Amino acid sequence: MALLEMQALLPSPLLGPTPDAKSPESAAQQSNNSKAAKVESAIDYIKQLKQAVSERDKLLHQKDQEMDELRKQLAALSRKSPVCSGEEAEAEMKAEPTSSSSSSIDNVT
């Protein structure tokens, strides 16, 4: 039962064709070889999956580092730039306390 489930999970090119049995003795031997072949195929497939996951994780880590660097560059540029976008201005207005905004209005009049 477990071998059938394993076989269903493995991609078909890894399994290969099974030869026809001509005698009961050779059929039992081929069955054992077939079981061993399925297990070996499963092990190889798991190794391939682990390698693919490892490569993907490395790529994700690299992309995260690139994003962090870009965020730092963007923050540095936004600090240097005297002109803010509309969204940034709104965010700054919300971040400022209300008393400082009212005192700045008093200073203007």
C-alpha positions in Angstrom: 0.0 0.0 0.0 2.7 2.5 1.0 4.7 1.6 -2.2 1.6 2.5 -4.3 1.3 5.8 -2.6 5.0 6.5 -3.0 4.7 5.5 -6.7 1.8 7.9 -7.2 3.8 10.8 -5.7 6.9 10.2 -7.8 7.2 11.7 -11.3 6.8 9.0 -13.9 10.2 9.5 -15.7 12.0 8.4 -12.5 10.2 5.1 -12.3 10.9 3.7 -15.8 9.2 0.6 -17.3 8.9 -2.7 -15.4 9.9 -5.8 -17.3 7.4 -8.7 -17.6 7.9 -11.7 -15.4 8.3 -15.2 -17.0 8.4 -17.4 -14.0 7.0 -17.2 -10.4 10.6 -17.1 -8.9 11.7 -14.4 -11.2 8.5 -12.5 -10.5 9.2 -12.4 -6.8 12.8 -11.3 -7.5 11.6 -8.6 -9.9 9.0 -7.5 -7.3 11.7 -7.0 -4.7 13.9 -5.2 -7.3 10.9 -3.1 -8.2 10.3 -2.2 -4.6 13.9 -1.3 -4.1 13.9 0.7 -7.3 10.9 2.6 -6.2 12.5 3.4 -2.8 15.7 4.5 -4.6 13.7 6.7 -7.0 12.0 8.2 -4.0 15.3 8.9 -2.3 16.7 10.5 -5.4 13.5 12.6 -5.9 13.6 13.8 -2.3 17.3 14.8 -2.7 16.3 16.8 -5.9 13.5 18.5 -4.0 15.8 19.4 -1.1 18.3 20.8 -3.5 15.6 22.9 -5.3 14.3 24.2 -1.9 17.8 25.1 -0.8 18.4 27.0 -4.0 15.1 28.8 -3.7 15.9 29.7 -0.1 19.3 31.1 -1.1 17.6 33.2 -3.8 15.0 34.5 -1.4 17.7 35.4 1.1 19.6 37.2 -1.6 16.4 39.1 -2.8 15.7 40.0 0.8 19.1 41.5 1.2 18.7 43.5 -2.1 15.3 44.8 -0.8 16.8 45.9 2.5 19.6 47.7 0.6 17.1 49.4 -1.7 15.0 50.5 1.3 18.0 52.0 2.9 18.9 53.8 -0.3 15.3 55.1 -0.6 15.3 56.3 3.0 18.6 58.1 2.5 17.3 59.7 -0.7 14.0 60.8 0.9 15.9 62.4 3.8 18.0 64.4 1.4 15.2 65.5 -0.9 13.4 68.7 0.2 10.3 67.8 -1.9 8.0 65.1 -0.5 5.4 63.2 -2.4 1.8 63.7 -1.3 1.6 60.5 0.6 4.8 61.2 2.4 3.6 64.7 3.3 0.4 63.2 4.7 2.3 60.7 6.7 4.5 63.4 8.2 1.5 65.6 9.0 -0.1 62.7 10.9 3.1 61.9 12.7 3.5 65.5 13.9 1.8 66.4 17.2 -1.2 68.8 16.9 0.3 71.4 19.2 3.3 72.0 17.0 1.0 72.4 13.9 -1.2 75.0 15.7 1.9 76.9 17.0 3.3 77.1 13.4 0.0 78.5 12.3 0.2 81.2 15.0 3.7 82.1 13.9 2.5 82.6 10.3 -0.3 85.1 11.2 
